[in-house]
Amino acid sequence: MAKALNEKQVEEIKTLLLQNKEKIETALRKIDEDHESLSTMDLKDEGDFAAASRDYTNDIHIKKQQKQELELIEHSLKKIEKGEYTGLCEMCDSEITIKRLRVKPHARYCIDCRSFIDNEKKEH
């Protein structure tokens, strides 16, 4: 049977989650501020407009990814608050290594299940 995280490890993960949450929220605010300033930019020619459009498109993609990561962080934080966070895979109940959780504290799946999910998405 897989071993759940101990209380000290859960606190460590919670700290990492809160730090990541703050970084993402700061990044999202900056993107929003940058987009607001686009309307006041003095675009001199088509090149300026193309560059601003490209940056805006990239920002939209980054913002979408950041929001998805923020949702995963919120999911993990809610589980911690409810005392339901174990650090086990939500698909197979295998242990998610503490090493993986330190890099990606919002991970919901072990490496094998994550690979399976990613492969399923590629096929559909």
N, C-alpha and C positions, 0 to 999 in steps of 0.2 A: 504493500500500500504506500502511496506517495505521502511524503511528509510536508505538512503545511508549514508556512513561515511562523516563526515564534514572534512574540510581542515586540521585541527589539527590532527585528527585521521589518515588521509591518510599519513601525514608526519611521524607520529609515526610508522605506518606500513612500510613505506619506509625505515626508519632507521633500523627497525628490519630485513627487507629483505636484506639490504646492509650488516648488521652484519652477518647474516646467510650465505650470499654469500661468504663473506671473510673466514668464518670458513670452509666452504665446499671446497673452492679453496685451502686453506692451507692443509686440510686433503688429498685432491687429489694429491697435489704436494708431500706430505710425502709418500703416497702409491707408487707413481712413483719412488721416490728416493729409497725406500726400495726394489722395484723390480729390480732396476738397480744394487743394491748391492748384490742381489741374485747370480748374475753371478760370483762374486768374493768371495763368501762364500766358506769356506773349509768344505765341508760336509764329515765327517769322516766315517759314516756308514749309513745303511738303516734307522735307527731311525732318524738321522739328516735330511736325505732326506725326510722322511715321514712328519716330523714336518714342514720343509720348504714348502713342497707341500701343506700341510693343511693350513698354514698361507697364502700362495699365493692364494689358492682357496677362502678362506674367504675374502681376500682383493679384489678379483675380484667381489665378490658379493656385498661387501660394496661400492666399486667404482661405480658399476652399479646403486645402490640405490641413491648414492650421486649425480650422474650425472642427474638422473631423478628429484631429488629435485631441483637441480640447474636450470634445464629447467623450472620448475614451478616458481621458484623465478624470472628468467628472464622474463617469461610471465607476472607476476604481475608488475615487474618494468617497462616493456614496456607500460602496460596499464596506469600506473601512469604517465609516461612521456607524453603520448598522452592525458592525462586528462580524460581517460575512466574508471579509477579504482573507483568502487563504494563500494566495500565490500559486494556486493550482490551475491547470488548464480548464477553461470553462467547457471544453468539448469532450475531453477524455479523462479528466481528473488526474493527469500526470503532473509531476512537479515541473514548474517553470523555474529554471535555475536562478539563484539569486544574482549570478553574474549577468544573466539576460535582463532581469528586472532592474538592475542598477543602470543598465544602458537604456532600457525601454520600460520604465516603471508602470506604464499603462497597458503592458502586454496582457492580453486575455487568453492567449493560446501558447502551447508549447511549440517548439520549432516544427515538429512533424505535422501537427494540426494546422499551423499557419501555412506551411508549404502546401498541404492538401487544399486549403481554402483558396490560396492564390492560384493553384493549378485549375481548380474548378472555375474560377472567374475567367481565366484565360480561354477555357474551352467554350464558355457561353458568351 
